[in-house]
Amino acid sequence: MSGLKIYVIDTETSGLNSAYHEMTEIGIIRAFDRVQIHRNIKCDYPERANMDALRITNKNIEDLSHGFEKKVVVEECNKFFEEDGLTPAHRVIVAHNTPFDRKFLHALWASQNMEFPAHNWLDTISLIKEYAKNIGINKADKQKFNLHAACDLVGIKKFSGAHNAKVDSRNCFLLHKNLVEDKKVNYLPFIKTFPHILSNNNYDDIDMSILED
């Protein structure tokens, strides 16, 4: 596992189905130098948006017609990744509920006939659940594990602005840093490898409970 570089990602979307809905925002933090890229993404099909998703992300249909073209976003993000001089096998994407972000990231890159340039994924939900177990919190306690609740559990002073890719990627970065560096949660067993193959449309189950307000 040596030589891996961490990237913290958050996405916002127009709904929950990556085959029908679209990414509306992406925020990426390169953990080793704390440089961030954030882009609002112009949707091709704003009329497909789920109204609950728009409410949660504080957007309206008109907002979805503004932003960067998908081709530009993918090219700029690829350039951002490539500045590390590494291969996809050496990059780890950290997110809160990685299956959700991964399926939309793969769909966006596939729409441009490109494969997403990172193979490894680390879910901060797995880390916060491990920490909760370590301090004696079990499933019967009904502890919430959405991003803000997770930050509160470890005592992080959060950036304000929920369901915003720029802010949520920063809060996820702080959560990962706190759990790994301060709480000493061993993250290595939780890294999973999911290379993006354009012909592969299989995604694992998504924990929908963390998408609550």
Buried (B, 14 or more C-beta within 10 A) or exposed (E): EEEBBBBBBBBBBBBBBBEEBBBBBBBBBBBEEEEBBBBBBBBEEBEBBBEEBBEBBEBEEEBBEEBBEBEBBBBBBBEBBEEBEBEBEBBBBBBBBBBBBBBBBBBBBBBBEBBBBBBBBBBBBBBBBBBBEEEEBEEEEEBEBBBBEBBEBBEBEBBEEBBBBBBBBBBBBBBBBBBBEEBEBEBEEBBBEBEBEEEEEEBEEBBEEBBEE
